[in-house]
Every structure is written in structure tokens, then in C-alpha cells.
Amino acid sequence: MNIIDSVLPALPYIQIILAILLVAAILLQQRGSSLGGAFGGDNFSSAFHKRRGAELFLFKFTIGIAVLFVISALLAIAG
């Protein structure tokens, strides 16, 4: 039994969960503001800043979820 055949029945549910997580992670990232700006806080920092803490985690989390989503889409095409 192939690993694709074992994952194929659960693949639509995995893609739905990944899509919801990806949309939520993207919406939490507001361009030009920190994570606090997403919840109503003001951001008076400069236009160029280094991501730190929760903002850096959210950025890397978004990239990881996007990669997993692409892999799941490729598995759906292959199966």
C-alpha cells in the first residue's frame, strides 16, 4: 500500500484545515504595522523594521502552512 493511497481519503479535510489556517495567518499580518496593530493598537515605528517575537513566528508559520498546502495540492493531483 502506497503512502499516497493512505492519505488520499483524509486529504480534502487536511486541505480545508490548512486553507483556514493560511487565511487566518495572512489576515493577522497587516502590512506596515506590528502584530499589535491587528488588534487595534497603534504603531509609530519606522517603515523598516526587523521582525521579532510573535511577528517573526507568524511570518514563519505562514510560510510553513503555505508550503504544506502546496504539498497537499500536489498530492491531490498525483492521487
N, C-alpha and C positions, 0 to 999 in steps of 0.2 A: 504494500500500500504506500502510495506516494504522500509526501507531506502536503502537497497542494490539495490532494483529494480529501485529506483530513481537515483542512482549514476551510475549504470551499463552502460548506453549509453555514458556517458562522461568519463568513466574510461580509455579507450585507450589514449585519449588526455591528461588526467592527468598524466598517466604513462610516456608518451613521454616528457612532460614538466619536471617532476621530474627526469627522466633519464638525460636530458640535464643539469639541474642544478647540479646534483650529479657529473657528469663527469667534469664539469667546476670547481666545488669546490675542487675536488680531484686534478685536474691538477694545481690549484693555490697553492697547498701545496707541496712545494719541501722539501724533507727530508734533514734535517741538515742545512736549511737556513731559514731566516725570509721571510716575505711576500715581502720585497723589492727585494729579490733575484729572485723572479718570473718575475720581470720587468727589470732585467739587473743590479741590484745593487749588490755590494759585501757584504759579511757577514763575519766579522772577529771575531765573538763571539765564545765562547767555545761550545763544543759539547752538553753540558747540559744547557738548559735554560728554563725559565718559560715562557709559552705563555702569551702574554699581548696584549691588544688593538685589532687591526684588526685581528691578528693571532688567538687569542682566539675566537673571534666572528666567524671566518671562520671555525675553528675546531668544534665549537658547531653547526654551521649552517650545516656542512657536516653530523654530526651525526643525526640531526633533519630530514634532507632530506632523509637520508638512512632509518630511521625509517618509515617515510611516504611512501617511496617506497615499503618497505616490507608490510606495511598495505594494500597498494593498490594492491599488488600482491596477498595477501591473500583474498581480496575482489573479485578479478577476479576469483580466484579458487572457492570461495564459490558461486559465481553467475553463 
